[in-house]
Amino acid sequence: MQYKKFGRTGLTVSRLIIGTGTFGKQTDEAESFRMLDRVADAGVNIIDTADIYPGGADLTEVGRAEEFTGRWLKGKRSNFIVGTKAGFPMGPQQWDRGTSRKHLMDAIDASLKRLDTDYVDLYQVHTDDTETPLDETAEALDAIVRSGKARYIGVSNFLAYRLARAIGRQETLRLARYVSAQPRYNLLFREIERDLLPLAQEENLAVIPFNPLAGGLLTGKYRQSQSPDKGRFSAEVGSFGAMYKARYWHEREFDTITRLGAIAEEIGEPLPKLAVAWILANPAVTSVILGASRTEQLADTLAAADYGLDPEVKAKLDELTMDYRRGDAGR
């Protein structure tokens, strides 16, 4: 396992992060524990979760991933950096979501209870709440850091201009500053290279992309003619599955995957390993969040941490997927 400094902080983190988005729906507790054991043995020292996980959960299921993570961490909390997120709906009321002071103060306490810990290392705004003033969110997060309930703060799913504005307000008001960004990034979605990644480099933000395999599409196991009954593109995860289909389930993407698969076959490496190694080869990226529903699915992606991507292969991957630098960020 390789390690890297976490942006402008003093933290040193593994180049791979285990994501818990399947825990509690696609993955039961026993298998979740096996996955966490596997990545810990590989040297992964950072866990990413969120109050809304598992993905596709209804309001009776949200929070399970944090609960599973908290139980696994029992007796070994000090060995891991734990990050969680808040912002998506956690209850029926309008104030049970977003980044208002009320919701964030409630959400951090609820997450700490589920995780059975006194603090999280990284507390992230899961999505941009344009209905709440940036100053209110910044002041609430500053209070959370000052209380000791979070050590650092970050964002996920932010457009670059909004993140730049938010950091500007934090600096003006002398509040705790965002240290990281968690964007969607993979060979089929490269829009962040145009604005978010340059901003992150200029501001020395840690960048920890999620969705490196495009919901599993970059494993090459799916065919467009299929209608999966399991996984990220299925009704198993409800509206979450429909969202992923809208993002990726298109003829252009499947054609690209076929050509990516040919490159992988030519050099004798699994496509998932190449897909993760390609992200890690970007100097703006700190670590990549891995997701899986079964432990064996982690074999190829974990191997990417110590794999040196040949510059010529990287250039081929860059060229083949150049069109994915442009597109509809709303999807």
Disulfide bonds with the S-S distance in Angstrom:
none
